[in-house]
Amino acid sequence: MRYCNALAALATLLAFTSSAQAQSWFVAPGQDVTLQDPWRMAVGAFEEFDMEGAVDTLGALSIDTLDTTVHDGLGERVRLFTSGSFAFPGRMCHQALHSRSYANGYTGRVVFEFDPPVAGIGMWVFDDSGSGNQGYRLRITDDTGSLPASPMLAGITTGLEGFIGVYHPPGIVAVSIESLDAATEIPVQTSFFLDHVQITGSGPPATHFCDPANDNSSSGPAWMAASGSSSVVDNQVTLSVSGMPAGQFGYFLVGVNAGIFMPPGAQGPICLANNIGRYNDPPEILMGPTASLTIDLTQLPTNPATTVVAGDQWRFQCWYRDVNLDPTSNFSDAIAIRFR
């Protein structure tokens, strides 16, 4: 990663997290590149898009292989800023998304739309102009509609640099970052830049059940997500789990049928039934708090091994160890994926 003047400035990380189905916000003003680490730890696997790989031709903006539409909120595609590197704190490196469209000038908003939905997005924000007292907020939309906005990434008058992100495993279909007056919270039209956009969970639609899971020793539940493709031909599915206790191990389970049973000594229920497969070979063992595993759809570890065919629906859950006053075990929520 190439950041200009990535000073280890003191910054306060604001992480706002609730249940597995609610959004978790990550708001961190400052220039220390480690400010993005809590978001990365929460989401597990992700793909990063440095805007050096973006192509801007006559307003048709594409970002590497990312399947997204990026616009100004009024339907016009935003521009790339390509005027060279800067050597001042709070400014961006070489090429970034710019809150300016070809038709509408500065809009104070950049909107990402995703098809299929994604589970999370994080990005670095740069207020290059250094004028006014801008702040920035994320707003997301899922399949139920618009959700509450994030806390504000507070602006400063000498230019701002910071990280802002969200994790929402049920799926994000759109996210906008908006420029506001930090004092009045009134939207303002201003120049700002976005770079090192990070995306997680663009993959097969997964239906959550047994959700939220029971809390563990980290004072919250563990939850599942899936990325990749629901196509059996692609054979590209990665399971991930977040919210496990740090330093504790676990493994994924797979089965066709749903059920609910509280194993003796456990602090949460298993939500699969009948012929349950376990991803518990040594290379498949998970370590908390977040972990992921790419699975082979031609060899699900049931007895006997099963090959997924189009039209099948399979369910997945994570079992893990915990020490919650006494040694115990627990389970994440579960997800069901319909394959095609």
Contacts in CASP RR format, 6 or more apart in sequence:
PFRMAT RR
TARGET T0000
AUTHOR 0000-0000-0000
METHOD contacts of the structure
MODEL  1
MRYCNALAALATLLAFTSSAQAQSWFVAPGQDVTLQDPWRMAVGAFEEFD
MEGAVDTLGALSIDTLDTTVHDGLGERVRLFTSGSFAFPGRMCHQALHSR
SYANGYTGRVVFEFDPPVAGIGMWVFDDSGSGNQGYRLRITDDTGSLPAS
PMLAGITTGLEGFIGVYHPPGIVAVSIESLDAATEIPVQTSFFLDHVQIT
GSGPPATHFCDPANDNSSSGPAWMAASGSSSVVDNQVTLSVSGMPAGQFG
YFLVGVNAGIFMPPGAQGPICLANNIGRYNDPPEILMGPTASLTIDLTQL
PTNPATTVVAGDQWRFQCWYRDVNLDPTSNFSDAIAIRFR
1 33 0 8 1.000
1 48 0 8 1.000
1 50 0 8 1.000
1 196 0 8 1.000
2 50 0 8 1.000
2 52 0 8 1.000
2 93 0 8 1.000
2 94 0 8 1.000
3 31 0 8 1.000
3 33 0 8 1.000
3 93 0 8 1.000
3 124 0 8 1.000
3 196 0 8 1.000
4 85 0 8 1.000
4 86 0 8 1.000
4 87 0 8 1.000
4 88 0 8 1.000
4 90 0 8 1.000
4 91 0 8 1.000
4 92 0 8 1.000
4 93 0 8 1.000
5 31 0 8 1.000
5 87 0 8 1.000
5 88 0 8 1.000
5 89 0 8 1.000
5 90 0 8 1.000
5 91 0 8 1.000
6 31 0 8 1.000
6 32 0 8 1.000
6 33 0 8 1.000
7 31 0 8 1.000
7 32 0 8 1.000
7 89 0 8 1.000
8 31 0 8 1.000
8 32 0 8 1.000
9 30 0 8 1.000
9 31 0 8 1.000
9 32 0 8 1.000
11 28 0 8 1.000
11 29 0 8 1.000
11 30 0 8 1.000
11 31 0 8 1.000
11 32 0 8 1.000
11 35 0 8 1.000
11 162 0 8 1.000
12 28 0 8 1.000
12 29 0 8 1.000
13 26 0 8 1.000
13 27 0 8 1.000
13 28 0 8 1.000
13 35 0 8 1.000
13 38 0 8 1.000
14 25 0 8 1.000
14 26 0 8 1.000
14 27 0 8 1.000
14 28 0 8 1.000
14 151 0 8 1.000
15 24 0 8 1.000
15 25 0 8 1.000
15 26 0 8 1.000
15 27 0 8 1.000
15 38 0 8 1.000
15 42 0 8 1.000
16 24 0 8 1.000
16 25 0 8 1.000
16 27 0 8 1.000
16 150 0 8 1.000
16 151 0 8 1.000
17 24 0 8 1.000
17 25 0 8 1.000
17 42 0 8 1.000
18 24 0 8 1.000
19 211 0 8 1.000
19 212 0 8 1.000
19 221 0 8 1.000
20 169 0 8 1.000
20 208 0 8 1.000
20 211 0 8 1.000
20 212 0 8 1.000
20 213 0 8 1.000
20 221 0 8 1.000
20 223 0 8 1.000
20 333 0 8 1.000
21 169 0 8 1.000
21 170 0 8 1.000
21 208 0 8 1.000
21 211 0 8 1.000
21 212 0 8 1.000
22 168 0 8 1.000
23 140 0 8 1.000
23 147 0 8 1.000
23 148 0 8 1.000
23 166 0 8 1.000
23 167 0 8 1.000
23 168 0 8 1.000
24 42 0 8 1.000
24 166 0 8 1.000
24 167 0 8 1.000
24 168 0 8 1.000
25 138 0 8 1.000
25 150 0 8 1.000
25 151 0 8 1.000
25 164 0 8 1.000
25 165 0 8 1.000
25 166 0 8 1.000
26 38 0 8 1.000
26 39 0 8 1.000
26 42 0 8 1.000
26 122 0 8 1.000
26 163 0 8 1.000
26 164 0 8 1.000
26 165 0 8 1.000
26 166 0 8 1.000
26 167 0 8 1.000
27 150 0 8 1.000
27 151 0 8 1.000
27 152 0 8 1.000
27 153 0 8 1.000
27 163 0 8 1.000
27 164 0 8 1.000
27 165 0 8 1.000
28 35 0 8 1.000
28 36 0 8 1.000
28 38 0 8 1.000
28 153 0 8 1.000
28 162 0 8 1.000
28 163 0 8 1.000
28 164 0 8 1.000
29 153 0 8 1.000
29 154 0 8 1.000
29 155 0 8 1.000
29 156 0 8 1.000
29 160 0 8 1.000
29 161 0 8 1.000
29 162 0 8 1.000
30 161 0 8 1.000
30 162 0 8 1.000
30 163 0 8 1.000
31 89 0 8 1.000
31 90 0 8 1.000
31 161 0 8 1.000
31 162 0 8 1.000
35 162 0 8 1.000
35 163 0 8 1.000
36 122 0 8 1.000
36 124 0 8 1.000
36 163 0 8 1.000
36 196 0 8 1.000
36 198 0 8 1.000
39 122 0 8 1.000
39 163 0 8 1.000
39 165 0 8 1.000
39 167 0 8 1.000
39 198 0 8 1.000
40 46 0 8 1.000
40 198 0 8 1.000
41 289 0 8 1.000
41 290 0 8 1.000
42 167 0 8 1.000
42 242 0 8 1.000
42 243 0 8 1.000
42 290 0 8 1.000
43 119 0 8 1.000
43 120 0 8 1.000
43 167 0 8 1.000
43 200 0 8 1.000
43 201 0 8 1.000
43 225 0 8 1.000
43 240 0 8 1.000
43 242 0 8 1.000
43 290 0 8 1.000
44 200 0 8 1.000
44 240 0 8 1.000
44 242 0 8 1.000
44 290 0 8 1.000
44 291 0 8 1.000
44 292 0 8 1.000
45 200 0 8 1.000
45 201 0 8 1.000
45 227 0 8 1.000
45 238 0 8 1.000
45 240 0 8 1.000
45 292 0 8 1.000
46 120 0 8 1.000
46 198 0 8 1.000
46 199 0 8 1.000
46 200 0 8 1.000
46 201 0 8 1.000
47 66 0 8 1.000
47 198 0 8 1.000
47 199 0 8 1.000
47 200 0 8 1.000
47 202 0 8 1.000
48 196 0 8 1.000
48 197 0 8 1.000
48 198 0 8 1.000
48 199 0 8 1.000
49 63 0 8 1.000
49 64 0 8 1.000
49 66 0 8 1.000
49 196 0 8 1.000
49 197 0 8 1.000
49 198 0 8 1.000
49 199 0 8 1.000
50 195 0 8 1.000
50 196 0 8 1.000
51 63 0 8 1.000
51 80 0 8 1.000
51 95 0 8 1.000
51 96 0 8 1.000
51 97 0 8 1.000
51 194 0 8 1.000
51 195 0 8 1.000
51 196 0 8 1.000
51 197 0 8 1.000
52 94 0 8 1.000
52 95 0 8 1.000
53 63 0 8 1.000
53 64 0 8 1.000
53 95 0 8 1.000
54 61 0 8 1.000
54 62 0 8 1.000
54 63 0 8 1.000
54 64 0 8 1.000
54 80 0 8 1.000
54 95 0 8 1.000
54 97 0 8 1.000
55 61 0 8 1.000
55 62 0 8 1.000
56 79 0 8 1.000
56 80 0 8 1.000
56 82 0 8 1.000
59 77 0 8 1.000
59 79 0 8 1.000
59 102 0 8 1.000
60 77 0 8 1.000
61 70 0 8 1.000
61 77 0 8 1.000
61 78 0 8 1.000
61 79 0 8 1.000
61 80 0 8 1.000
63 70 0 8 1.000
63 197 0 8 1.000
66 197 0 8 1.000
66 199 0 8 1.000
67 114 0 8 1.000
67 115 0 8 1.000
67 116 0 8 1.000
67 202 0 8 1.000
68 112 0 8 1.000
68 113 0 8 1.000
68 114 0 8 1.000
68 115 0 8 1.000
69 77 0 8 1.000
69 112 0 8 1.000
69 113 0 8 1.000
70 77 0 8 1.000
70 78 0 8 1.000
70 97 0 8 1.000
70 110 0 8 1.000
70 111 0 8 1.000
70 112 0 8 1.000
70 113 0 8 1.000
71 77 0 8 1.000
71 78 0 8 1.000
71 101 0 8 1.000
71 110 0 8 1.000
71 111 0 8 1.000
71 113 0 8 1.000
72 78 0 8 1.000
72 99 0 8 1.000
72 100 0 8 1.000
72 101 0 8 1.000
72 104 0 8 1.000
72 105 0 8 1.000
72 107 0 8 1.000
72 108 0 8 1.000
72 109 0 8 1.000
72 110 0 8 1.000
72 111 0 8 1.000
73 107 0 8 1.000
73 109 0 8 1.000
73 110 0 8 1.000
73 111 0 8 1.000
73 176 0 8 1.000
74 101 0 8 1.000
74 103 0 8 1.000
74 104 0 8 1.000
74 107 0 8 1.000
75 101 0 8 1.000
76 101 0 8 1.000
76 102 0 8 1.000
76 103 0 8 1.000
76 104 0 8 1.000
77 101 0 8 1.000
77 102 0 8 1.000
78 97 0 8 1.000
78 98 0 8 1.000
78 99 0 8 1.000
78 100 0 8 1.000
78 101 0 8 1.000
78 110 0 8 1.000
79 97 0 8 1.000
79 98 0 8 1.000
79 100 0 8 1.000
79 101 0 8 1.000
79 102 0 8 1.000
80 95 0 8 1.000
80 96 0 8 1.000
80 97 0 8 1.000
80 98 0 8 1.000
81 92 0 8 1.000
81 95 0 8 1.000
81 96 0 8 1.000
81 97 0 8 1.000
81 98 0 8 1.000
81 193 0 8 1.000
82 94 0 8 1.000
82 95 0 8 1.000
84 94 0 8 1.000
84 95 0 8 1.000
85 93 0 8 1.000
85 94 0 8 1.000
86 92 0 8 1.000
86 93 0 8 1.000
86 128 0 8 1.000
89 158 0 8 1.000
89 161 0 8 1.000
90 126 0 8 1.000
90 127 0 8 1.000
90 128 0 8 1.000
90 158 0 8 1.000
90 159 0 8 1.000
90 160 0 8 1.000
90 161 0 8 1.000
91 126 0 8 1.000
91 128 0 8 1.000
91 159 0 8 1.000
91 161 0 8 1.000
92 124 0 8 1.000
92 126 0 8 1.000
92 128 0 8 1.000
92 161 0 8 1.000
92 193 0 8 1.000
92 195 0 8 1.000
93 195 0 8 1.000
95 195 0 8 1.000
96 126 0 8 1.000
96 193 0 8 1.000
96 194 0 8 1.000
96 195 0 8 1.000
97 110 0 8 1.000
97 193 0 8 1.000
97 194 0 8 1.000
97 195 0 8 1.000
97 197 0 8 1.000
98 191 0 8 1.000
98 192 0 8 1.000
98 193 0 8 1.000
99 106 0 8 1.000
99 107 0 8 1.000
99 108 0 8 1.000
99 109 0 8 1.000
99 110 0 8 1.000
99 179 0 8 1.000
99 190 0 8 1.000
99 191 0 8 1.000
99 192 0 8 1.000
99 193 0 8 1.000
99 194 0 8 1.000
100 106 0 8 1.000
100 107 0 8 1.000
100 191 0 8 1.000
101 107 0 8 1.000
106 189 0 8 1.000
106 190 0 8 1.000
106 191 0 8 1.000
107 189 0 8 1.000
108 178 0 8 1.000
108 179 0 8 1.000
108 187 0 8 1.000
108 188 0 8 1.000
108 189 0 8 1.000
108 190 0 8 1.000
108 192 0 8 1.000
109 176 0 8 1.000
109 177 0 8 1.000
109 178 0 8 1.000
109 179 0 8 1.000
109 187 0 8 1.000
110 176 0 8 1.000
110 177 0 8 1.000
110 194 0 8 1.000
111 174 0 8 1.000
111 175 0 8 1.000
111 176 0 8 1.000
112 121 0 8 1.000
112 174 0 8 1.000
112 175 0 8 1.000
112 176 0 8 1.000
112 197 0 8 1.000
113 173 0 8 1.000
113 174 0 8 1.000
114 172 0 8 1.000
114 173 0 8 1.000
114 174 0 8 1.000
114 175 0 8 1.000
114 202 0 8 1.000
115 173 0 8 1.000
116 202 0 8 1.000
116 203 0 8 1.000
116 204 0 8 1.000
116 205 0 8 1.000
117 142 0 8 1.000
117 143 0 8 1.000
117 171 0 8 1.000
117 172 0 8 1.000
117 173 0 8 1.000
117 202 0 8 1.000
117 205 0 8 1.000
118 171 0 8 1.000
118 172 0 8 1.000
118 199 0 8 1.000
118 200 0 8 1.000
118 201 0 8 1.000
118 202 0 8 1.000
118 203 0 8 1.000
119 167 0 8 1.000
119 168 0 8 1.000
119 169 0 8 1.000
119 171 0 8 1.000
119 172 0 8 1.000
119 200 0 8 1.000
119 201 0 8 1.000
119 202 0 8 1.000
119 225 0 8 1.000
119 227 0 8 1.000
120 165 0 8 1.000
120 166 0 8 1.000
120 167 0 8 1.000
120 168 0 8 1.000
120 171 0 8 1.000
120 172 0 8 1.000
120 199 0 8 1.000
120 200 0 8 1.000
120 201 0 8 1.000
121 165 0 8 1.000
121 166 0 8 1.000
121 172 0 8 1.000
121 175 0 8 1.000
121 197 0 8 1.000
121 198 0 8 1.000
121 199 0 8 1.000
121 200 0 8 1.000
122 163 0 8 1.000
122 164 0 8 1.000
122 165 0 8 1.000
122 166 0 8 1.000
122 197 0 8 1.000
122 198 0 8 1.000
122 199 0 8 1.000
123 163 0 8 1.000
123 164 0 8 1.000
123 165 0 8 1.000
123 177 0 8 1.000
123 194 0 8 1.000
123 195 0 8 1.000
123 196 0 8 1.000
123 197 0 8 1.000
123 198 0 8 1.000
124 161 0 8 1.000
124 162 0 8 1.000
124 163 0 8 1.000
124 194 0 8 1.000
124 195 0 8 1.000
124 196 0 8 1.000
125 136 0 8 1.000
125 153 0 8 1.000
125 160 0 8 1.000
125 161 0 8 1.000
125 162 0 8 1.000
125 163 0 8 1.000
125 164 0 8 1.000
125 177 0 8 1.000
125 192 0 8 1.000
125 193 0 8 1.000
125 194 0 8 1.000
126 159 0 8 1.000
126 160 0 8 1.000
126 161 0 8 1.000
126 162 0 8 1.000
126 192 0 8 1.000
126 193 0 8 1.000
126 194 0 8 1.000
126 195 0 8 1.000
127 134 0 8 1.000
127 155 0 8 1.000
127 156 0 8 1.000
127 159 0 8 1.000
127 160 0 8 1.000
127 161 0 8 1.000
127 190 0 8 1.000
127 191 0 8 1.000
127 192 0 8 1.000
127 193 0 8 1.000
128 159 0 8 1.000
128 191 0 8 1.000
128 192 0 8 1.000
128 193 0 8 1.000
129 159 0 8 1.000
129 190 0 8 1.000
129 191 0 8 1.000
129 192 0 8 1.000
130 157 0 8 1.000
130 158 0 8 1.000
130 159 0 8 1.000
130 160 0 8 1.000
131 157 0 8 1.000
131 190 0 8 1.000
132 157 0 8 1.000
132 190 0 8 1.000
133 155 0 8 1.000
133 156 0 8 1.000
133 157 0 8 1.000
133 181 0 8 1.000
133 182 0 8 1.000
133 183 0 8 1.000
134 155 0 8 1.000
134 160 0 8 1.000
134 179 0 8 1.000
134 180 0 8 1.000
134 181 0 8 1.000
134 182 0 8 1.000
134 188 0 8 1.000
134 190 0 8 1.000
134 192 0 8 1.000
135 152 0 8 1.000
135 153 0 8 1.000
135 154 0 8 1.000
135 155 0 8 1.000
135 160 0 8 1.000
135 179 0 8 1.000
135 180 0 8 1.000
135 181 0 8 1.000
135 182 0 8 1.000
136 152 0 8 1.000
136 153 0 8 1.000
136 155 0 8 1.000
136 160 0 8 1.000
136 164 0 8 1.000
136 177 0 8 1.000
136 178 0 8 1.000
136 179 0 8 1.000
136 180 0 8 1.000
136 192 0 8 1.000
137 149 0 8 1.000
137 150 0 8 1.000
137 151 0 8 1.000
137 152 0 8 1.000
137 153 0 8 1.000
137 177 0 8 1.000
137 178 0 8 1.000
137 180 0 8 1.000
138 149 0 8 1.000
138 150 0 8 1.000
138 164 0 8 1.000
138 165 0 8 1.000
138 166 0 8 1.000
138 175 0 8 1.000
138 176 0 8 1.000
138 177 0 8 1.000
138 178 0 8 1.000
139 146 0 8 1.000
139 147 0 8 1.000
139 149 0 8 1.000
139 150 0 8 1.000
139 175 0 8 1.000
139 176 0 8 1.000
139 178 0 8 1.000
140 146 0 8 1.000
140 147 0 8 1.000
140 166 0 8 1.000
140 168 0 8 1.000
140 172 0 8 1.000
140 174 0 8 1.000
140 175 0 8 1.000
141 147 0 8 1.000
141 172 0 8 1.000
141 173 0 8 1.000
141 174 0 8 1.000
141 175 0 8 1.000
142 168 0 8 1.000
142 170 0 8 1.000
142 171 0 8 1.000
142 172 0 8 1.000
142 173 0 8 1.000
143 170 0 8 1.000
143 171 0 8 1.000
143 173 0 8 1.000
147 168 0 8 1.000
150 164 0 8 1.000
150 165 0 8 1.000
150 166 0 8 1.000
152 180 0 8 1.000
152 182 0 8 1.000
152 185 0 8 1.000
153 160 0 8 1.000
153 162 0 8 1.000
153 164 0 8 1.000
154 160 0 8 1.000
154 182 0 8 1.000
155 182 0 8 1.000
164 177 0 8 1.000
166 172 0 8 1.000
166 175 0 8 1.000
167 200 0 8 1.000
167 242 0 8 1.000
169 208 0 8 1.000
169 223 0 8 1.000
169 224 0 8 1.000
169 225 0 8 1.000
170 208 0 8 1.000
177 194 0 8 1.000
178 187 0 8 1.000
179 187 0 8 1.000
179 188 0 8 1.000
179 189 0 8 1.000
179 190 0 8 1.000
179 192 0 8 1.000
180 186 0 8 1.000
180 187 0 8 1.000
180 188 0 8 1.000
181 187 0 8 1.000
181 188 0 8 1.000
200 225 0 8 1.000
200 227 0 8 1.000
201 225 0 8 1.000
201 226 0 8 1.000
201 227 0 8 1.000
201 228 0 8 1.000
201 240 0 8 1.000
202 227 0 8 1.000
202 228 0 8 1.000
203 226 0 8 1.000
203 227 0 8 1.000
203 228 0 8 1.000
203 229 0 8 1.000
203 230 0 8 1.000
204 226 0 8 1.000
204 227 0 8 1.000
204 228 0 8 1.000
204 229 0 8 1.000
204 230 0 8 1.000
204 237 0 8 1.000
204 337 0 8 1.000
204 339 0 8 1.000
205 230 0 8 1.000
205 337 0 8 1.000
205 338 0 8 1.000
206 224 0 8 1.000
206 225 0 8 1.000
206 226 0 8 1.000
206 335 0 8 1.000
206 336 0 8 1.000
206 337 0 8 1.000
207 335 0 8 1.000
207 336 0 8 1.000
207 337 0 8 1.000
208 223 0 8 1.000
208 224 0 8 1.000
208 333 0 8 1.000
208 334 0 8 1.000
208 335 0 8 1.000
209 258 0 8 1.000
209 271 0 8 1.000
209 315 0 8 1.000
209 333 0 8 1.000
209 334 0 8 1.000
209 335 0 8 1.000
209 336 0 8 1.000
210 260 0 8 1.000
210 269 0 8 1.000
210 271 0 8 1.000
210 317 0 8 1.000
210 331 0 8 1.000
210 333 0 8 1.000
210 334 0 8 1.000
211 223 0 8 1.000
211 333 0 8 1.000
211 334 0 8 1.000
212 221 0 8 1.000
212 223 0 8 1.000
212 333 0 8 1.000
213 221 0 8 1.000
213 222 0 8 1.000
213 223 0 8 1.000
213 268 0 8 1.000
213 330 0 8 1.000
213 331 0 8 1.000
213 332 0 8 1.000
213 333 0 8 1.000
214 221 0 8 1.000
214 267 0 8 1.000
214 268 0 8 1.000
214 269 0 8 1.000
214 330 0 8 1.000
214 331 0 8 1.000
215 221 0 8 1.000
216 222 0 8 1.000
216 243 0 8 1.000
216 244 0 8 1.000
216 245 0 8 1.000
216 267 0 8 1.000
216 320 0 8 1.000
216 322 0 8 1.000
216 324 0 8 1.000
216 330 0 8 1.000
217 245 0 8 1.000
217 322 0 8 1.000
217 323 0 8 1.000
217 324 0 8 1.000
218 243 0 8 1.000
218 244 0 8 1.000
218 245 0 8 1.000
218 246 0 8 1.000
218 289 0 8 1.000
220 243 0 8 1.000
221 243 0 8 1.000
221 332 0 8 1.000
221 333 0 8 1.000
222 241 0 8 1.000
222 242 0 8 1.000
222 243 0 8 1.000
222 244 0 8 1.000
222 318 0 8 1.000
222 320 0 8 1.000
222 330 0 8 1.000
222 331 0 8 1.000
222 332 0 8 1.000
222 333 0 8 1.000
223 241 0 8 1.000
223 242 0 8 1.000
223 243 0 8 1.000
223 332 0 8 1.000
223 333 0 8 1.000
224 239 0 8 1.000
224 240 0 8 1.000
224 241 0 8 1.000
224 316 0 8 1.000
224 317 0 8 1.000
224 318 0 8 1.000
224 332 0 8 1.000
224 333 0 8 1.000
224 334 0 8 1.000
224 335 0 8 1.000
225 239 0 8 1.000
225 240 0 8 1.000
225 241 0 8 1.000
225 242 0 8 1.000
225 335 0 8 1.000
226 237 0 8 1.000
226 238 0 8 1.000
226 239 0 8 1.000
226 240 0 8 1.000
226 316 0 8 1.000
226 335 0 8 1.000
226 337 0 8 1.000
227 237 0 8 1.000
227 238 0 8 1.000
227 240 0 8 1.000
228 234 0 8 1.000
228 236 0 8 1.000
228 237 0 8 1.000
228 238 0 8 1.000
229 236 0 8 1.000
229 237 0 8 1.000
230 237 0 8 1.000
230 337 0 8 1.000
230 338 0 8 1.000
230 339 0 8 1.000
230 340 0 8 1.000
231 339 0 8 1.000
231 340 0 8 1.000
232 297 0 8 1.000
232 308 0 8 1.000
232 309 0 8 1.000
232 310 0 8 1.000
232 312 0 8 1.000
232 339 0 8 1.000
232 340 0 8 1.000
235 296 0 8 1.000
235 297 0 8 1.000
235 298 0 8 1.000
236 294 0 8 1.000
237 294 0 8 1.000
237 295 0 8 1.000
237 297 0 8 1.000
237 337 0 8 1.000
238 292 0 8 1.000
238 293 0 8 1.000
238 294 0 8 1.000
238 295 0 8 1.000
239 252 0 8 1.000
239 292 0 8 1.000
239 293 0 8 1.000
239 294 0 8 1.000
239 295 0 8 1.000
239 316 0 8 1.000
239 318 0 8 1.000
240 290 0 8 1.000
240 291 0 8 1.000
240 292 0 8 1.000
240 293 0 8 1.000
241 252 0 8 1.000
241 286 0 8 1.000
241 288 0 8 1.000
241 290 0 8 1.000
241 291 0 8 1.000
241 292 0 8 1.000
241 318 0 8 1.000
241 320 0 8 1.000
241 332 0 8 1.000
242 289 0 8 1.000
242 290 0 8 1.000
243 288 0 8 1.000
243 289 0 8 1.000
243 290 0 8 1.000
243 332 0 8 1.000
244 250 0 8 1.000
244 286 0 8 1.000
244 288 0 8 1.000
244 289 0 8 1.000
244 290 0 8 1.000
244 291 0 8 1.000
244 318 0 8 1.000
244 320 0 8 1.000
244 332 0 8 1.000
245 288 0 8 1.000
245 289 0 8 1.000
245 320 0 8 1.000
245 321 0 8 1.000
245 322 0 8 1.000
245 323 0 8 1.000
246 288 0 8 1.000
246 289 0 8 1.000
247 287 0 8 1.000
247 288 0 8 1.000
247 289 0 8 1.000
248 287 0 8 1.000
248 288 0 8 1.000
248 320 0 8 1.000
248 321 0 8 1.000
248 322 0 8 1.000
248 323 0 8 1.000
249 285 0 8 1.000
249 286 0 8 1.000
249 287 0 8 1.000
249 288 0 8 1.000
249 320 0 8 1.000
249 321 0 8 1.000
250 285 0 8 1.000
250 286 0 8 1.000
250 287 0 8 1.000
250 288 0 8 1.000
250 291 0 8 1.000
250 318 0 8 1.000
250 319 0 8 1.000
250 320 0 8 1.000
250 321 0 8 1.000
251 278 0 8 1.000
251 279 0 8 1.000
251 280 0 8 1.000
251 284 0 8 1.000
251 285 0 8 1.000
251 286 0 8 1.000
251 318 0 8 1.000
251 319 0 8 1.000
251 320 0 8 1.000
252 278 0 8 1.000
252 279 0 8 1.000
252 284 0 8 1.000
252 286 0 8 1.000
252 293 0 8 1.000
252 295 0 8 1.000
252 316 0 8 1.000
252 317 0 8 1.000
252 318 0 8 1.000
253 270 0 8 1.000
253 272 0 8 1.000
253 276 0 8 1.000
253 277 0 8 1.000
253 278 0 8 1.000
253 279 0 8 1.000
253 316 0 8 1.000
253 317 0 8 1.000
253 318 0 8 1.000
253 319 0 8 1.000
254 272 0 8 1.000
254 276 0 8 1.000
254 277 0 8 1.000
254 278 0 8 1.000
254 279 0 8 1.000
254 295 0 8 1.000
254 300 0 8 1.000
254 301 0 8 1.000
254 302 0 8 1.000
254 314 0 8 1.000
254 315 0 8 1.000
254 316 0 8 1.000
255 272 0 8 1.000
255 273 0 8 1.000
255 274 0 8 1.000
255 275 0 8 1.000
255 276 0 8 1.000
255 277 0 8 1.000
255 300 0 8 1.000
255 302 0 8 1.000
255 314 0 8 1.000
255 315 0 8 1.000
255 316 0 8 1.000
256 274 0 8 1.000
256 275 0 8 1.000
256 312 0 8 1.000
256 313 0 8 1.000
256 314 0 8 1.000
256 315 0 8 1.000
257 272 0 8 1.000
257 273 0 8 1.000
257 274 0 8 1.000
257 315 0 8 1.000
258 271 0 8 1.000
258 272 0 8 1.000
258 273 0 8 1.000
258 315 0 8 1.000
258 334 0 8 1.000
258 336 0 8 1.000
259 270 0 8 1.000
259 271 0 8 1.000
259 272 0 8 1.000
259 273 0 8 1.000
260 269 0 8 1.000
260 270 0 8 1.000
260 271 0 8 1.000
261 269 0 8 1.000
261 270 0 8 1.000
261 273 0 8 1.000
262 268 0 8 1.000
262 269 0 8 1.000
262 270 0 8 1.000
263 269 0 8 1.000
263 270 0 8 1.000
263 329 0 8 1.000
265 328 0 8 1.000
265 329 0 8 1.000
266 328 0 8 1.000
266 329 0 8 1.000
266 330 0 8 1.000
266 331 0 8 1.000
267 322 0 8 1.000
267 324 0 8 1.000
267 328 0 8 1.000
267 329 0 8 1.000
267 330 0 8 1.000
268 330 0 8 1.000
268 331 0 8 1.000
269 331 0 8 1.000
270 276 0 8 1.000
270 317 0 8 1.000
270 319 0 8 1.000
270 331 0 8 1.000
271 315 0 8 1.000
271 317 0 8 1.000
271 331 0 8 1.000
271 333 0 8 1.000
271 334 0 8 1.000
272 315 0 8 1.000
272 317 0 8 1.000
272 334 0 8 1.000
275 302 0 8 1.000
275 303 0 8 1.000
276 302 0 8 1.000
277 300 0 8 1.000
277 301 0 8 1.000
277 302 0 8 1.000
277 303 0 8 1.000
278 301 0 8 1.000
279 293 0 8 1.000
279 295 0 8 1.000
279 301 0 8 1.000
284 293 0 8 1.000
286 293 0 8 1.000
286 318 0 8 1.000
286 320 0 8 1.000
288 320 0 8 1.000
297 307 0 8 1.000
297 308 0 8 1.000
297 339 0 8 1.000
298 307 0 8 1.000
298 308 0 8 1.000
299 305 0 8 1.000
299 306 0 8 1.000
299 307 0 8 1.000
300 306 0 8 1.000
300 307 0 8 1.000
300 308 0 8 1.000
300 314 0 8 1.000
308 314 0 8 1.000
308 339 0 8 1.000
309 339 0 8 1.000
310 339 0 8 1.000
310 340 0 8 1.000
311 338 0 8 1.000
311 339 0 8 1.000
311 340 0 8 1.000
312 338 0 8 1.000
312 339 0 8 1.000
313 336 0 8 1.000
313 337 0 8 1.000
313 338 0 8 1.000
313 339 0 8 1.000
314 336 0 8 1.000
314 337 0 8 1.000
314 339 0 8 1.000
315 334 0 8 1.000
315 335 0 8 1.000
315 336 0 8 1.000
315 337 0 8 1.000
316 334 0 8 1.000
316 335 0 8 1.000
316 336 0 8 1.000
316 337 0 8 1.000
317 331 0 8 1.000
317 332 0 8 1.000
317 333 0 8 1.000
317 334 0 8 1.000
317 335 0 8 1.000
318 331 0 8 1.000
318 332 0 8 1.000
319 329 0 8 1.000
319 330 0 8 1.000
319 331 0 8 1.000
320 329 0 8 1.000
320 330 0 8 1.000
320 331 0 8 1.000
320 332 0 8 1.000
321 327 0 8 1.000
321 328 0 8 1.000
321 329 0 8 1.000
322 328 0 8 1.000
322 329 0 8 1.000
322 330 0 8 1.000
324 330 0 8 1.000
END
